[in-house]
Amino acid sequence: MESRRAFVLSGFSNDVNGRQFVFQDDATTLPVCALCDQVSSQWYVLNCCHRFCQSCFNDVVQKTPLTLRCPLDSKSFRPRRPLEPSEDTTVLERSVSCWNQRHGCDFIGTVTEMVHHFGSCHHYEVTCRLCGSAILWRGLAAHVKSEHGRTTRASKANELPLPDAHEDVVPAQPLSLDSLLACLADLASRCTDIRSTQDSHFLQLTRSVDSLKTQLQASHESPRTRLQRESSANVEAKRICCERPEHEDLPLSKFEWKVTRFSEIRVGIQYFRSEIFEVAPGYQVQLKGYIDGITRVELKVAATIWKTAHATQDCGDCRTWQYTRACLFQVVNIERPADSSEVRYDLDEVFKTSTPLLDTPNGVTSAWLDISSIDRATFQRDFVSEDAFVIMFSIEASAI
């Protein structure tokens, strides 16, 4: 009969973590980590089909902003989306054999049943203090009667009181060299098992501490904002990201805003609103990607113009603007301001008219404006600083 391997469990519960189990199922069906050889509750699979437990994936697999590198075959991959962990909830329900199987126990049950069974299992070894032999606990009485019956009777007849005597039986004959060596070998084996268990528990504790450190560091960082599909509700939902107070008066001539939490795979959403103009670089701020990776950064804004200088949707008495307007957008080149990306829009170019549509129910006119398309490498090198980039906006106004 082919012997089965024992696997250590991790990530389940304190009752089974760090313990070895001999599964009756085929080992190829178990979620075994390709690096630490443990069966974990959660794991990640790379494109090369190598499986890693959560700890090895976080600590060993090399990561860059765009790629993952397998430590086993050194292959690199560019996932199109963040990897999500896989899990198998049936591991604890799989059949395992008793830890005392080599001593004659034929119990087979689930991992959970095995934990309860072991507390009442009698198929384990003890050491006979008369001869130093390893004997099954359930057969110790028969062993003493058959092998040491004459010795025990003689010791009872000549029993002498010993000071502070314990339950230990003092052998009537000196131990042989072979018995002594067997005792020492058994003691060394037990010490090795204890040390292995302690090392496993210490490793689990270290990983838990590192995980807590990572969570604490992440809690101090600003949350990343995921790109949303085109929807007016998305723009309204991002008002909380505004870096300026909502009621702050912004100058008509010129102002700027900073889009924070920029990364290679997503752009943060910022929102601001003045008395006459509303700009929301949100779900239309996007990165254009190809099969070989992200190559272009495309920036767009949603522009909304009110027909009056101090208008709101429920404003009753409002003055009509006495200006023609043109708006200028500038994505600031931090390294060389003179090379900043600029685009200018006249009102008739944006809204197909030289004046706002005054007959609209709420006096609001909106449009999407393309403001820049920059090479990704150039954008990250010259336009991004401290995970953010700056967009300048100004209004050119002249009396009619």
WOBEL-V374906 format. One line per field, one symbol per residue. phi: phi as a letter, one per 20 degrees, with the letter a starting at -180 (. if undefined). psi: psi as a letter, one per 20 degrees, with the letter a starting at -180 (. if undefined). Layout:
phi->???
psi->???
This chain:
phi->.ffeedceebndbffcfndecefeffffeefeffdemeedfcbcdefemedcffffffedffccgdcccffedmedcdffbgfdfdbceegfeeeceffeffdofdfcafgffffffffdfdececdffecmfecfgfdffffffeecfffffffffdfdfdflfdffeeffcffffffffffffffffffffffffffffffffffffffffffffffeefffdefdffaffffffeffefedgfdffdfffabbbdeelfbfdbcfdcbbbdfcbcccfcfeebdedcfeofdcdddccedcdefcfcecfdfedcefgdceccdcdbefeffcgfefecbccefffedmbecfffefgdmcccaecedabcggfffffdddclmbcddebbdecbff
psi->ppqqqpqpqqjerhhipiqppoqirphiiqmppigikqoqhqrqprhjjppprhghghhgppqrhhrpppigjkqqqnqiqppqqqqoijgijqpqrqhkhijipjppargghhghhhhjpjmqqrppihijqoqphijgghgghhhkghghghhhhkpqppplqaipppphqqqrhggghgggggghgghggggggggghhgggghgghghgghgghhiqpqqpqpqrophhgghijhijpiqqhjppqqhgprrqporlpaiirpqpqprpahiqppnndiiorppqrhjrphqoppqqopppqirhlqrhkpgoqqqqkqqqpqpqoopohgnhhjqpqpppqghhgjkqiqqnijqgjkppqqpppiqoqpgggghghhpplkqrppqpqpopqq.
